[in-house]
Amino acid sequence: MTGSPVLDSILFLASILAAVFVTIAESTISASSRNRIEQLAEHDDPDALRALALKDRDEDLKGATQIAVLFFIIFPAFLLTPYVLHWIEHLP
């Protein structure tokens, strides 16, 4: 909690938007056609080469996405929940 309701609200919304962006990016790469990405990679498209490298490590991509989304969801809880901050301040 920053002490400013406006700043807290902006940080909360920015965190949720970041979580949505990461989820959409992961879904787009996972759902994309491998053949189409390979065609673009043959023409030296740097984005296609990166997408192909990510698609080869699908488990790593999904794990990293889950960690990022959890961070973006948990982060506002520490900002907006005064009870959590109070608890943290009184830890031994």
C-alpha positions in Angstrom: 0.0 0.0 0.0 1.6 3.2 -1.1 -0.7 5.5 0.8 -2.3 6.9 -2.3 -5.5 5.2 -3.5 -4.9 6.5 -7.0 -1.4 5.1 -7.3 -2.5 1.8 -5.7 -5.3 1.5 -8.3 -2.9 2.3 -11.2 -0.4 -0.3 -10.0 -3.1 -2.9 -9.5 -4.5 -2.3 -13.0 -1.0 -2.3 -14.6 -0.2 -5.6 -12.9 -3.5 -7.2 -14.1 -2.8 -5.9 -17.6 0.7 -7.3 -17.6 -0.7 -10.7 -16.5 -3.2 -10.6 -19.4 -0.4 -9.6 -21.9 1.9 -12.5 -20.8 -1.0 -15.0 -21.0 -2.0 -13.8 -24.5 1.6 -13.9 -25.8 2.0 -17.5 -24.5 -1.3 -18.6 -26.0 -0.4 -17.0 -29.3 2.9 -18.8 -29.5 1.4 -22.1 -28.3 -1.5 -22.0 -30.8 0.4 -20.9 -33.8 1.0 -23.3 -36.6 4.5 -24.8 -36.6 4.5 -25.0 -40.4 3.7 -21.3 -40.8 6.4 -20.4 -38.3 8.9 -22.6 -40.1 8.0 -20.9 -43.5 8.6 -17.5 -42.0 11.9 -18.7 -40.4 13.2 -19.9 -43.8 12.9 -16.2 -44.9 15.1 -15.2 -41.9 12.3 -13.5 -40.0 13.8 -12.9 -36.6 10.5 -13.0 -34.8 9.7 -16.4 -36.4 13.1 -17.7 -35.3 12.4 -16.7 -31.7 8.9 -18.1 -31.8 10.3 -21.4 -33.2 12.9 -21.6 -30.4 10.1 -21.0 -27.8 7.8 -23.5 -29.4 10.6 -26.2 -29.2 10.7 -25.6 -25.4 6.9 -25.6 -24.8 7.1 -26.8 -21.2 9.6 -24.1 -20.3 7.4 -21.5 -21.9 4.3 -22.6 -20.0 6.2 -22.8 -16.7 7.7 -19.3 -17.2 4.3 -17.9 -18.1 2.7 -19.4 -15.0 5.4 -17.9 -12.8 5.0 -14.5 -14.4 1.2 -14.5 -14.1 1.4 -15.6 -10.5 3.8 -12.7 -9.8 1.6 -10.2 -11.5 -1.4 -11.4 -9.5 0.3 -11.7 -6.1 2.2 -8.4 -6.4 -0.9 -6.2 -6.1 -2.0 -8.2 -3.0 1.1 -6.9 -1.2 0.5 -3.4 -2.4 -3.2 -3.2 -1.7 -3.7 -5.4 1.4 -2.8 -3.4 4.5 -3.3 -6.6 6.5 -0.4 -8.3 4.7 1.8 -5.3 5.1 1.0 -5.2 8.8 1.7 -8.9 9.2 5.1 -8.5 7.4 6.1 -5.6 9.6 5.5 -7.6 12.8 7.4 -10.7 11.8 10.1 -11.6 14.3 
